[in-house]
Amino acid sequence: RSSNCFIKYRTQMHPLIVAKYGNQNNKEISKLAGQAWRKEPEWVKSIYRQQAIEEKLKHEALYPTYKYSPSR
């Protein structure tokens, strides 16, 4: 399954957050990344949206019959 734009942003921000705030748990890192994401200008968000679209298209080409089905 391909990553969405926020997950791509969070992945890139993870080392920066750890460098600034120390080694936090994933919940706290996601919270801090979310706060930073909301403050980002639209042009920055559009970069991550485009990356997510490109990854999704590659995934669809590699796995044309894939259908996400979460198990509960």
PDB file of N, CA, C and O in Angstrom:
ATOM      1  N   ARG A   1       0.853  -1.178   0.000  1.00  0.00           N
ATOM      2  CA  ARG A   1       0.000   0.000   0.000  1.00  0.00           C
ATOM      3  C   ARG A   1       0.892   1.232   0.000  1.00  0.00           C
ATOM      4  O   ARG A   1       1.864   1.294   0.752  1.00  0.00           O
ATOM      5  N   SER A   2       0.577   2.185  -0.814  1.00  0.00           N
ATOM      6  CA  SER A   2       1.401   3.385  -0.917  1.00  0.00           C
ATOM      7  C   SER A   2       1.105   4.346   0.241  1.00  0.00           C
ATOM      8  O   SER A   2       0.024   4.324   0.829  1.00  0.00           O
ATOM      9  N   SER A   3       2.081   5.176   0.545  1.00  0.00           N
ATOM     10  CA  SER A   3       1.958   6.140   1.645  1.00  0.00           C
ATOM     11  C   SER A   3       1.205   7.380   1.191  1.00  0.00           C
ATOM     12  O   SER A   3       1.297   7.787   0.033  1.00  0.00           O
ATOM     13  N   ASN A   4       0.459   7.978   2.116  1.00  0.00           N
ATOM     14  CA  ASN A   4      -0.204   9.244   1.789  1.00  0.00           C
ATOM     15  C   ASN A   4       0.770  10.408   2.014  1.00  0.00           C
ATOM     16  O   ASN A   4       1.884  10.208   2.499  1.00  0.00           O
ATOM     17  N   CYS A   5       0.346  11.603   1.662  1.00  0.00           N
ATOM     18  CA  CYS A   5       1.234  12.760   1.718  1.00  0.00           C
ATOM     19  C   CYS A   5       1.716  13.059   3.139  1.00  0.00           C
ATOM     20  O   CYS A   5       2.874  13.429   3.330  1.00  0.00           O
ATOM     21  N   PHE A   6       0.849  12.905   4.127  1.00  0.00           N
ATOM     22  CA  PHE A   6       1.283  13.190   5.493  1.00  0.00           C
ATOM     23  C   PHE A   6       2.311  12.172   5.978  1.00  0.00           C
ATOM     24  O   PHE A   6       3.272  12.542   6.652  1.00  0.00           O
ATOM     25  N   ILE A   7       2.124  10.901   5.645  1.00  0.00           N
ATOM     26  CA  ILE A   7       3.087   9.875   6.065  1.00  0.00           C
ATOM     27  C   ILE A   7       4.453  10.160   5.444  1.00  0.00           C
ATOM     28  O   ILE A   7       5.480   9.983   6.100  1.00  0.00           O
ATOM     29  N   LYS A   8       4.473  10.591   4.208  1.00  0.00           N
ATOM     30  CA  LYS A   8       5.736  10.959   3.560  1.00  0.00           C
ATOM     31  C   LYS A   8       6.384  12.135   4.305  1.00  0.00           C
ATOM     32  O   LYS A   8       7.592  12.133   4.542  1.00  0.00           O
ATOM     33  N   TYR A   9       5.590  13.118   4.665  1.00  0.00           N
ATOM     34  CA  TYR A   9       6.084  14.281   5.410  1.00  0.00           C
ATOM     35  C   TYR A   9       6.612  13.850   6.777  1.00  0.00           C
ATOM     36  O   TYR A   9       7.700  14.258   7.183  1.00  0.00           O
ATOM     37  N   ARG A  10       5.844  13.034   7.479  1.00  0.00           N
ATOM     38  CA  ARG A  10       6.232  12.584   8.810  1.00  0.00           C
ATOM     39  C   ARG A  10       7.542  11.801   8.764  1.00  0.00           C
ATOM     40  O   ARG A  10       8.399  11.961   9.634  1.00  0.00           O
ATOM     41  N   THR A  11       7.692  10.957   7.746  1.00  0.00           N
ATOM     42  CA  THR A  11       8.916  10.171   7.594  1.00  0.00           C
ATOM     43  C   THR A  11      10.127  11.083   7.440  1.00  0.00           C
ATOM     44  O   THR A  11      11.182  10.825   8.018  1.00  0.00           O
ATOM     45  N   GLN A  12       9.975  12.138   6.666  1.00  0.00           N
ATOM     46  CA  GLN A  12      11.075  13.071   6.470  1.00  0.00           C
ATOM     47  C   GLN A  12      11.322  13.913   7.721  1.00  0.00           C
ATOM     48  O   GLN A  12      12.465  14.260   8.016  1.00  0.00           O
ATOM     49  N   MET A  13      10.275  14.239   8.449  1.00  0.00           N
ATOM     50  CA  MET A  13      10.401  15.080   9.638  1.00  0.00           C
ATOM     51  C   MET A  13      10.915  14.326  10.860  1.00  0.00           C
ATOM     52  O   MET A  13      11.451  14.941  11.783  1.00  0.00           O
ATOM     53  N   HIS A  14      10.762  13.016  10.880  1.00  0.00           N
ATOM     54  CA  HIS A  14      11.118  12.212  12.055  1.00  0.00           C
ATOM     55  C   HIS A  14      12.515  12.538  12.596  1.00  0.00           C
ATOM     56  O   HIS A  14      12.639  12.851  13.780  1.00  0.00           O
ATOM     57  N   PRO A  15      13.578  12.477  11.768  1.00  0.00           N
ATOM     58  CA  PRO A  15      14.899  12.779  12.329  1.00  0.00           C
ATOM     59  C   PRO A  15      15.037  14.219  12.816  1.00  0.00           C
ATOM     60  O   PRO A  15      15.770  14.480  13.770  1.00  0.00           O
ATOM     61  N   LEU A  16      14.348  15.146  12.178  1.00  0.00           N
ATOM     62  CA  LEU A  16      14.410  16.546  12.616  1.00  0.00           C
ATOM     63  C   LEU A  16      13.723  16.734  13.964  1.00  0.00           C
ATOM     64  O   LEU A  16      14.201  17.484  14.814  1.00  0.00           O
ATOM     65  N   ILE A  17      12.604  16.051  14.151  1.00  0.00           N
ATOM     66  CA  ILE A  17      11.881  16.130  15.425  1.00  0.00           C
ATOM     67  C   ILE A  17      12.708  15.506  16.540  1.00  0.00           C
ATOM     68  O   ILE A  17      12.792  16.059  17.636  1.00  0.00           O
ATOM     69  N   VAL A  18      13.318  14.358  16.266  1.00  0.00           N
ATOM     70  CA  VAL A  18      14.155  13.695  17.275  1.00  0.00           C
ATOM     71  C   VAL A  18      15.344  14.585  17.630  1.00  0.00           C
ATOM     72  O   VAL A  18      15.718  14.682  18.799  1.00  0.00           O
ATOM     73  N   ALA A  19      15.940  15.237  16.628  1.00  0.00           N
ATOM     74  CA  ALA A  19      17.077  16.124  16.890  1.00  0.00           C
ATOM     75  C   ALA A  19      16.666  17.315  17.757  1.00  0.00           C
ATOM     76  O   ALA A  19      17.432  17.765  18.609  1.00  0.00           O
ATOM     77  N   LYS A  20      15.457  17.818  17.533  1.00  0.00           N
ATOM     78  CA  LYS A  20      15.011  19.003  18.268  1.00  0.00           C
ATOM     79  C   LYS A  20      14.451  18.667  19.648  1.00  0.00           C
ATOM     80  O   LYS A  20      14.733  19.371  20.618  1.00  0.00           O
ATOM     81  N   TYR A  21      13.656  17.590  19.745  1.00  0.00           N
ATOM     82  CA  TYR A  21      12.936  17.288  20.984  1.00  0.00           C
ATOM     83  C   TYR A  21      13.453  16.056  21.719  1.00  0.00           C
ATOM     84  O   TYR A  21      12.930  15.705  22.777  1.00  0.00           O
ATOM     85  N   GLY A  22      14.457  15.405  21.181  1.00  0.00           N
ATOM     86  CA  GLY A  22      14.949  14.188  21.810  1.00  0.00           C
ATOM     87  C   GLY A  22      14.134  12.992  21.349  1.00  0.00           C
ATOM     88  O   GLY A  22      13.194  13.131  20.566  1.00  0.00           O
ATOM     89  N   ASN A  23      14.495  11.840  21.832  1.00  0.00           N
ATOM     90  CA  ASN A  23      13.857  10.601  21.403  1.00  0.00           C
ATOM     91  C   ASN A  23      12.476  10.469  22.040  1.00  0.00           C
ATOM     92  O   ASN A  23      12.355  10.088  23.205  1.00  0.00           O
ATOM     93  N   GLN A  24      11.444  10.785  21.272  1.00  0.00           N
ATOM     94  CA  GLN A  24      10.054  10.717  21.731  1.00  0.00           C
ATOM     95  C   GLN A  24       9.417   9.417  21.243  1.00  0.00           C
ATOM     96  O   GLN A  24       9.957   8.751  20.359  1.00  0.00           O
ATOM     97  N   ASN A  25       8.273   9.059  21.816  1.00  0.00           N
ATOM     98  CA  ASN A  25       7.556   7.896  21.294  1.00  0.00           C
ATOM     99  C   ASN A  25       6.848   8.293  19.994  1.00  0.00           C
ATOM    100  O   ASN A  25       6.704   9.478  19.692  1.00  0.00           O
ATOM    101  N   ASN A  26       6.414   7.293  19.239  1.00  0.00           N
ATOM    102  CA  ASN A  26       5.817   7.551  17.924  1.00  0.00           C
ATOM    103  C   ASN A  26       4.565   8.412  18.001  1.00  0.00           C
ATOM    104  O   ASN A  26       4.312   9.216  17.104  1.00  0.00           O
ATOM    105  N   LYS A  27       3.786   8.254  19.053  1.00  0.00           N
ATOM    106  CA  LYS A  27       2.575   9.064  19.203  1.00  0.00           C
ATOM    107  C   LYS A  27       2.941  10.544  19.292  1.00  0.00           C
ATOM    108  O   LYS A  27       2.313  11.382  18.644  1.00  0.00           O
ATOM    109  N   GLU A  28       3.941  10.859  20.082  1.00  0.00           N
ATOM    110  CA  GLU A  28       4.362  12.249  20.257  1.00  0.00           C
ATOM    111  C   GLU A  28       4.994  12.794  18.975  1.00  0.00           C
ATOM    112  O   GLU A  28       4.769  13.949  18.613  1.00  0.00           O
ATOM    113  N   ILE A  29       5.781  11.968  18.291  1.00  0.00           N
ATOM    114  CA  ILE A  29       6.395  12.391  17.030  1.00  0.00           C
ATOM    115  C   ILE A  29       5.307  12.707  16.006  1.00  0.00           C
ATOM    116  O   ILE A  29       5.396  13.710  15.299  1.00  0.00           O
ATOM    117  N   SER A  30       4.284  11.861  15.924  1.00  0.00           N
ATOM    118  CA  SER A  30       3.184  12.105  14.990  1.00  0.00           C
ATOM    119  C   SER A  30       2.436  13.383  15.349  1.00  0.00           C
ATOM    120  O   SER A  30       2.031  14.139  14.466  1.00  0.00           O
ATOM    121  N   LYS A  31       2.254  13.622  16.633  1.00  0.00           N
ATOM    122  CA  LYS A  31       1.573  14.837  17.086  1.00  0.00           C
ATOM    123  C   LYS A  31       2.365  16.078  16.674  1.00  0.00           C
ATOM    124  O   LYS A  31       1.793  17.039  16.158  1.00  0.00           O
ATOM    125  N   LEU A  32       3.673  16.060  16.899  1.00  0.00           N
ATOM    126  CA  LEU A  32       4.518  17.193  16.534  1.00  0.00           C
ATOM    127  C   LEU A  32       4.577  17.371  15.014  1.00  0.00           C
ATOM    128  O   LEU A  32       4.564  18.497  14.517  1.00  0.00           O
ATOM    129  N   ALA A  33       4.641  16.261  14.285  1.00  0.00           N
ATOM    130  CA  ALA A  33       4.651  16.336  12.819  1.00  0.00           C
ATOM    131  C   ALA A  33       3.328  16.904  12.309  1.00  0.00           C
ATOM    132  O   ALA A  33       3.313  17.687  11.359  1.00  0.00           O
ATOM    133  N   GLY A  34       2.225  16.514  12.933  1.00  0.00           N
ATOM    134  CA  GLY A  34       0.914  17.035  12.544  1.00  0.00           C
ATOM    135  C   GLY A  34       0.809  18.531  12.765  1.00  0.00           C
ATOM    136  O   GLY A  34       0.248  19.250  11.938  1.00  0.00           O
ATOM    137  N   GLN A  35       1.347  19.000  13.878  1.00  0.00           N
ATOM    138  CA  GLN A  35       1.338  20.439  14.149  1.00  0.00           C
ATOM    139  C   GLN A  35       2.160  21.183  13.103  1.00  0.00           C
ATOM    140  O   GLN A  35       1.762  22.245  12.624  1.00  0.00           O
ATOM    141  N   ALA A  36       3.320  20.609  12.753  1.00  0.00           N
ATOM    142  CA  ALA A  36       4.176  21.234  11.740  1.00  0.00           C
ATOM    143  C   ALA A  36       3.500  21.207  10.369  1.00  0.00           C
ATOM    144  O   ALA A  36       3.575  22.180   9.618  1.00  0.00           O
ATOM    145  N   TRP A  37       2.834  20.083  10.042  1.00  0.00           N
ATOM    146  CA  TRP A  37       2.144  19.948   8.750  1.00  0.00           C
ATOM    147  C   TRP A  37       1.072  21.025   8.580  1.00  0.00           C
ATOM    148  O   TRP A  37       0.950  21.624   7.512  1.00  0.00           O
ATOM    149  N   ARG A  38       0.312  21.260   9.620  1.00  0.00           N
ATOM    150  CA  ARG A  38      -0.759  22.258   9.541  1.00  0.00           C
ATOM    151  C   ARG A  38      -0.209  23.675   9.316  1.00  0.00           C
ATOM    152  O   ARG A  38      -0.903  24.532   8.768  1.00  0.00           O
ATOM    153  N   LYS A  39       1.025  23.913   9.736  1.00  0.00           N
ATOM    154  CA  LYS A  39       1.635  25.236   9.572  1.00  0.00           C
ATOM    155  C   LYS A  39       2.355  25.402   8.231  1.00  0.00           C
ATOM    156  O   LYS A  39       2.714  26.518   7.856  1.00  0.00           O
ATOM    157  N   GLU A  40       2.563  24.310   7.517  1.00  0.00           N
ATOM    158  CA  GLU A  40       3.293  24.374   6.246  1.00  0.00           C
ATOM    159  C   GLU A  40       2.478  25.128   5.197  1.00  0.00           C
ATOM    160  O   GLU A  40       1.253  25.010   5.159  1.00  0.00           O
ATOM    161  N   PRO A  41       3.150  25.897   4.349  1.00  0.00           N
ATOM    162  CA  PRO A  41       2.431  26.569   3.258  1.00  0.00           C
ATOM    163  C   PRO A  41       1.950  25.543   2.228  1.00  0.00           C
ATOM    164  O   PRO A  41       2.451  24.420   2.166  1.00  0.00           O
ATOM    165  N   GLU A  42       0.998  25.944   1.445  1.00  0.00           N
ATOM    166  CA  GLU A  42       0.384  25.036   0.471  1.00  0.00           C
ATOM    167  C   GLU A  42       1.397  24.491  -0.531  1.00  0.00           C
ATOM    168  O   GLU A  42       1.273  23.343  -0.957  1.00  0.00           O
ATOM    169  N   TRP A  43       2.396  25.287  -0.917  1.00  0.00           N
ATOM    170  CA  TRP A  43       3.370  24.806  -1.901  1.00  0.00           C
ATOM    171  C   TRP A  43       4.197  23.651  -1.345  1.00  0.00           C
ATOM    172  O   TRP A  43       4.592  22.764  -2.102  1.00  0.00           O
ATOM    173  N   VAL A  44       4.465  23.641  -0.047  1.00  0.00           N
ATOM    174  CA  VAL A  44       5.205  22.525   0.558  1.00  0.00           C
ATOM    175  C   VAL A  44       4.325  21.279   0.569  1.00  0.00           C
ATOM    176  O   VAL A  44       4.773  20.191   0.206  1.00  0.00           O
ATOM    177  N   LYS A  45       3.079  21.441   0.982  1.00  0.00           N
ATOM    178  CA  LYS A  45       2.155  20.306   1.006  1.00  0.00           C
ATOM    179  C   LYS A  45       1.977  19.713  -0.388  1.00  0.00           C
ATOM    180  O   LYS A  45       1.856  18.498  -0.538  1.00  0.00           O
ATOM    181  N   SER A  46       1.961  20.578  -1.413  1.00  0.00           N
ATOM    182  CA  SER A  46       1.755  20.079  -2.776  1.00  0.00           C
ATOM    183  C   SER A  46       2.910  19.190  -3.234  1.00  0.00           C
ATOM    184  O   SER A  46       2.705  18.282  -4.039  1.00  0.00           O
ATOM    185  N   ILE A  47       4.111  19.438  -2.736  1.00  0.00           N
ATOM    186  CA  ILE A  47       5.258  18.579  -3.059  1.00  0.00           C
ATOM    187  C   ILE A  47       4.996  17.161  -2.551  1.00  0.00           C
ATOM    188  O   ILE A  47       5.199  16.191  -3.282  1.00  0.00           O
ATOM    189  N   TYR A  48       4.549  17.040  -1.316  1.00  0.00           N
ATOM    190  CA  TYR A  48       4.285  15.725  -0.728  1.00  0.00           C
ATOM    191  C   TYR A  48       3.058  15.067  -1.365  1.00  0.00           C
ATOM    192  O   TYR A  48       3.015  13.847  -1.520  1.00  0.00           O
ATOM    193  N   ARG A  49       2.076  15.866  -1.728  1.00  0.00           N
ATOM    194  CA  ARG A  49       0.901  15.309  -2.422  1.00  0.00           C
ATOM    195  C   ARG A  49       1.310  14.711  -3.763  1.00  0.00           C
ATOM    196  O   ARG A  49       0.845  13.635  -4.139  1.00  0.00           O
ATOM    197  N   GLN A  50       2.182  15.413  -4.482  1.00  0.00           N
ATOM    198  CA  GLN A  50       2.643  14.912  -5.777  1.00  0.00           C
ATOM    199  C   GLN A  50       3.449  13.624  -5.601  1.00  0.00           C
ATOM    200  O   GLN A  50       3.292  12.688  -6.385  1.00  0.00           O
ATOM    201  N   GLN A  51       4.304  13.566  -4.587  1.00  0.00           N
ATOM    202  CA  GLN A  51       5.064  12.343  -4.314  1.00  0.00           C
ATOM    203  C   GLN A  51       4.129  11.180  -4.013  1.00  0.00           C
ATOM    204  O   GLN A  51       4.355  10.062  -4.476  1.00  0.00           O
ATOM    205  N   ALA A  52       3.085  11.439  -3.245  1.00  0.00           N
ATOM    206  CA  ALA A  52       2.120  10.389  -2.898  1.00  0.00           C
ATOM    207  C   ALA A  52       1.379   9.900  -4.138  1.00  0.00           C
ATOM    208  O   ALA A  52       1.144   8.701  -4.287  1.00  0.00           O
ATOM    209  N   ILE A  53       1.013  10.816  -5.022  1.00  0.00           N
ATOM    210  CA  ILE A  53       0.328  10.433  -6.259  1.00  0.00           C
ATOM    211  C   ILE A  53       1.242   9.569  -7.121  1.00  0.00           C
ATOM    212  O   ILE A  53       0.811   8.549  -7.658  1.00  0.00           O
ATOM    213  N   GLU A  54       2.504   9.978  -7.253  1.00  0.00           N
ATOM    214  CA  GLU A  54       3.457   9.207  -8.055  1.00  0.00           C
ATOM    215  C   GLU A  54       3.651   7.808  -7.481  1.00  0.00           C
ATOM    216  O   GLU A  54       3.690   6.829  -8.228  1.00  0.00           O
ATOM    217  N   GLU A  55       3.774   7.709  -6.155  1.00  0.00           N
ATOM    218  CA  GLU A  55       3.941   6.401  -5.525  1.00  0.00           C
ATOM    219  C   GLU A  55       2.694   5.540  -5.726  1.00  0.00           C
ATOM    220  O   GLU A  55       2.801   4.338  -5.969  1.00  0.00           O
ATOM    221  N   LYS A  56       1.526   6.146  -5.627  1.00  0.00           N
ATOM    222  CA  LYS A  56       0.278   5.411  -5.823  1.00  0.00           C
ATOM    223  C   LYS A  56       0.193   4.852  -7.239  1.00  0.00           C
ATOM    224  O   LYS A  56      -0.204   3.703  -7.430  1.00  0.00           O
ATOM    225  N   LEU A  57       0.567   5.660  -8.234  1.00  0.00           N
ATOM    226  CA  LEU A  57       0.531   5.205  -9.619  1.00  0.00           C
ATOM    227  C   LEU A  57       1.510   4.054  -9.859  1.00  0.00           C
ATOM    228  O   LEU A  57       1.188   3.103 -10.570  1.00  0.00           O
ATOM    229  N   LYS A  58       2.702   4.140  -9.268  1.00  0.00           N
ATOM    230  CA  LYS A  58       3.675   3.046  -9.388  1.00  0.00           C
ATOM    231  C   LYS A  58       3.128   1.777  -8.749  1.00  0.00           C
ATOM    232  O   LYS A  58       3.250   0.687  -9.307  1.00  0.00           O
ATOM    233  N   HIS A  59       2.527   1.928  -7.575  1.00  0.00           N
ATOM    234  CA  HIS A  59       1.969   0.776  -6.867  1.00  0.00           C
ATOM    235  C   HIS A  59       0.855   0.133  -7.685  1.00  0.00           C
ATOM    236  O   HIS A  59       0.786  -1.091  -7.790  1.00  0.00           O
ATOM    237  N   GLU A  60      -0.015   0.955  -8.262  1.00  0.00           N
ATOM    238  CA  GLU A  60      -1.109   0.431  -9.085  1.00  0.00           C
ATOM    239  C   GLU A  60      -0.585  -0.296 -10.320  1.00  0.00           C
ATOM    240  O   GLU A  60      -1.172  -1.286 -10.757  1.00  0.00           O
ATOM    241  N   ALA A  61       0.528   0.198 -10.886  1.00  0.00           N
ATOM    242  CA  ALA A  61       1.114  -0.459 -12.060  1.00  0.00           C
ATOM    243  C   ALA A  61       1.742  -1.801 -11.684  1.00  0.00           C
ATOM    244  O   ALA A  61       1.644  -2.771 -12.435  1.00  0.00           O
ATOM    245  N   LEU A  62       2.387  -1.849 -10.520  1.00  0.00           N
ATOM    246  CA  LEU A  62       3.030  -3.090 -10.069  1.00  0.00           C
ATOM    247  C   LEU A  62       2.028  -4.125  -9.579  1.00  0.00           C
ATOM    248  O   LEU A  62       2.230  -5.324  -9.772  1.00  0.00           O
ATOM    249  N   TYR A  63       0.964  -3.678  -8.954  1.00  0.00           N
ATOM    250  CA  TYR A  63      -0.029  -4.572  -8.346  1.00  0.00           C
ATOM    251  C   TYR A  63      -1.434  -4.181  -8.809  1.00  0.00           C
ATOM    252  O   TYR A  63      -2.209  -3.632  -8.026  1.00  0.00           O
ATOM    253  N   PRO A  64      -1.767  -4.455 -10.062  1.00  0.00           N
ATOM    254  CA  PRO A  64      -3.050  -3.985 -10.602  1.00  0.00           C
ATOM    255  C   PRO A  64      -4.283  -4.590  -9.928  1.00  0.00           C
ATOM    256  O   PRO A  64      -5.357  -3.990  -9.972  1.00  0.00           O
ATOM    257  N   THR A  65      -4.154  -5.748  -9.313  1.00  0.00           N
ATOM    258  CA  THR A  65      -5.319  -6.375  -8.680  1.00  0.00           C
ATOM    259  C   THR A  65      -5.383  -6.121  -7.179  1.00  0.00           C
ATOM    260  O   THR A  65      -6.291  -6.609  -6.506  1.00  0.00           O
ATOM    261  N   TYR A  66      -4.427  -5.361  -6.651  1.00  0.00           N
ATOM    262  CA  TYR A  66      -4.400  -5.104  -5.207  1.00  0.00           C
ATOM    263  C   TYR A  66      -5.612  -4.285  -4.788  1.00  0.00           C
ATOM    264  O   TYR A  66      -5.977  -3.305  -5.436  1.00  0.00           O
ATOM    265  N   LYS A  67      -6.220  -4.706  -3.697  1.00  0.00           N
ATOM    266  CA  LYS A  67      -7.323  -3.953  -3.105  1.00  0.00           C
ATOM    267  C   LYS A  67      -7.103  -3.955  -1.599  1.00  0.00           C
ATOM    268  O   LYS A  67      -7.015  -5.017  -0.982  1.00  0.00           O
ATOM    269  N   TYR A  68      -7.016  -2.787  -1.015  1.00  0.00           N
ATOM    270  CA  TYR A  68      -6.803  -2.684   0.425  1.00  0.00           C
ATOM    271  C   TYR A  68      -8.015  -3.233   1.153  1.00  0.00           C
ATOM    272  O   TYR A  68      -9.147  -2.811   0.915  1.00  0.00           O
ATOM    273  N   SER A  69      -7.761  -4.176   2.040  1.00  0.00           N
ATOM    274  CA  SER A  69      -8.859  -4.740   2.838  1.00  0.00           C
ATOM    275  C   SER A  69      -8.351  -4.979   4.256  1.00  0.00           C
ATOM    276  O   SER A  69      -7.774  -6.027   4.546  1.00  0.00           O
ATOM    277  N   PRO A  70      -8.567  -4.009   5.133  1.00  0.00           N
ATOM    278  CA  PRO A  70      -8.102  -4.151   6.514  1.00  0.00           C
ATOM    279  C   PRO A  70      -8.809  -5.304   7.211  1.00  0.00           C
ATOM    280  O   PRO A  70     -10.012  -5.512   7.048  1.00  0.00           O
ATOM    281  N   SER A  71      -8.038  -6.040   7.986  1.00  0.00           N
ATOM    282  CA  SER A  71      -8.645  -7.146   8.739  1.00  0.00           C
ATOM    283  C   SER A  71      -8.997  -6.654  10.132  1.00  0.00           C
ATOM    284  O   SER A  71      -8.165  -6.082  10.837  1.00  0.00           O
ATOM    285  N   ARG A  72     -10.209  -6.881  10.505  1.00  0.00           N
ATOM    286  CA  ARG A  72     -10.670  -6.444  11.831  1.00  0.00           C
ATOM    287  C   ARG A  72     -11.184  -7.620  12.602  1.00  0.00           C
ATOM    288  O   ARG A  72     -11.619  -7.467  13.743  1.00  0.00           O
TER     289      ARG A  72
END
